[in-house]
């Protein structure tokens, strides 16, 4: 169960683009996190269409379709966008997460299979064979097949990072799985995964299929489990709030489609200018 090749190829290409043209990714992330000035959840929804458009505008060998809300309502999958590799024509779904630095949900475990599977084990699981049996169980089939692109921010320091969890490394390095019961602010038990150095890897939180999807499932932590992430931005990057963008939104909401069309024309001209500046011909 290795992490999907097509998604890994995409994140590698995104990392290369971010290193060659850092201003493009910094501008985009600054605009996304500026949306927190409008509302605490606004940035998460707009991140989906922003990253989809970023791919379409600046990554010549990929294109993206925003499909999040329709599929979310149908509860058929957790992903928000579909990415198509224009060279191989392979399509793959991606889930966008915009979280503060710390706890990060990787999957809601929609069918509630991971936690019940771990309940069959003793309070502590050790040994390569026993741990491999858990990862190889159908309940954990999803573990290595979740394409999550987390946009992580530290609002106090006004910095951000695109951190991709390395499922393959996490699987290989897990040395023990421990059930930790209620306490420390938790109402329900949790199964925590630790590596051979007793460092945190990830965890499976309590919850059946009827439980709150925002609390159950597979989680990790961008602080405690940082070594199991690959930074697409090659570390933290500073961002700034674009207050002009907030004004643009507020005026757009009380103007007509004629005004929107005119503004869109100017924005397209600016995107063309940015492409020309960095030498991207898409």
Secondary structure as UniProt FT lines:
FT   HELIX           5..20
FT   HELIX           22..34
FT   HELIX           35..37
FT   TURN            40..41
FT   HELIX           42..58
FT   TURN            60..61
FT   STRAND          62..66
FT   HELIX           68..74
FT   STRAND          81..85
FT   TURN            86..88
FT   STRAND          91..100
FT   STRAND          103..107
FT   TURN            110..111
FT   HELIX           114..119
FT   STRAND          124..126
FT   HELIX           128..136
FT   HELIX           138..145
FT   STRAND          148..154
FT   TURN            155..158
FT   STRAND          159..165
FT   HELIX           167..173
FT   STRAND          174..180
FT   TURN            184..185
FT   STRAND          190..195
FT   TURN            196..197
FT   STRAND          200..205
FT   TURN            209..210
FT   TURN            213..215
FT   STRAND          217..221
FT   TURN            222..225
FT   HELIX           226..228
FT   STRAND          229..231
FT   TURN            232..233
FT   STRAND          237..238
FT   HELIX           243..252
FT   TURN            253..254
FT   HELIX           257..278
//
